Amino acid sequence: MSRYRPPRPKSSPYITRRGYEKLSEELTFLWKVKRPEVTRKVSEAAAQGDRSENAEYIYGKKQLREIDSRIGFLSRRLDDLTVIENLPPDQSRVYFGAWVTLESETGEKHTYRIVGADEFDAAPAYISVDAPLARALIGKAVDDEITIEPQRSSGPARILTKPTEATTPIHYAIVDVQYKKDET
């Protein structure tokens, strides 16, 4: 039995200036600081003799492979990304970079920012432009309503505290849309 996993769908190539700078800083840190440090440790461990039983050497080589993999990914990804710096002409509608406040049927308010796929986990209120919620919001305006259908998971079964959690569509009303120039 193989461990085949179908390739992930390509994520949107959009990113904010701040997100791009963070990825660039990570690439620079890995290339200029972390990799030389690990390389030095590996060469010191290699100088100790038998490499087959040298845990420091084996672990260091594994770290180098992981660092090189991340450096390769970041280099390719940064080349493919498009930095979105301009605010949209119609700022009453939801587009990339918008802060959107939603109100549920129960009166709960949630505020999210729509950002690129490479920066969505940087803050708890950031959601990827590829997320179902963000896709439902794009192009909508204040007072528009959206309905999100829970995704059917084909993965392992999960026990939910409320059985209706997984099947009930969620309705939201858009309460506010804002753009902040310094964050795009």
Order of alpha helices (4+ residues) and beta strands (2+ residues): beta-alpha-alpha-alpha-beta-beta-beta-beta-alpha-beta-beta
